[in-house]
Amino acid sequence: MFGGYRDFDDTFRTRLHVFLEQVAAGASPEKIDGSGADGLAAQQVIAAAIESLETGQVVTVESVVSSDK
């Protein structure tokens, strides 16, 4: 599940490695896989999921920021 990652540390290590490879290869900021905007959008969804779990209510994510690739 989730690409074969065991835990957060495994996921973080792999994502960091991919980012560094892309930077070293000279990828332009808009071509970097997993931009800051993508991370913010994921965090908005995670925060809504946690709130929903804690309150037992459906939480609508009003605005998800994402990058255009």
N, C-alpha and C positions, 0 to 999 in steps of 0.2 A: 504494500500500500504506500502511496505517496512517493513513488520512485525508488523504493528500496532503502530509504533512510531509516535508521534505527531510532534516532532521537533528535532533539534540538541541536545538540553539539555536532552530530554527524551532518545534519542539514546545513547548519551555519558554516561549518568547515568547507563543505562542498561548494556552497554558494559563493563564499569568499574566494575560493580557488578559481572558480569560473570567472568572477569579476576581475581578478588580477590577470588572468589569461587574456581577457578581452582588452583591458587597458594596455597590457604589454604588446598586444597585437595592433594597437593603434585605433581601436574602435571609437567612433565618434560618440559623444554622450547620448544622442538619441538612439543609437544602436546597441547600447549596453543592455544586456538581458537583466530584467529586474531592477528598474530604475527606482529612484526615491519616490516618485509618484505612485509606482506600483506598490511599493512597500506601505505608503500611507493609505492607499485604497484597501490593502489587506488588513491593516490595523483597524480601519473603520469598521470593517466587517467583523473582525474578531471582537472588538469592543461591544458591538451590537449583540453578538452571540452570547457573550458573558452576561450582559445586562438581561437578555432574555432568559438565560438559565437562572439567574438570581431572582428575577421577578416573576417568572412563569408567564410572561406576556410576550406577544409578538413585538419585536422592535424593528421599525422600518429604518433603513439606512437612507437618509435624505439625499446625500450627495457623496458619490464615490469619486474621488480624484483618480484619474488614470492617465497614463501617457499615451500618445498616439505614435504608433510605430508603423 
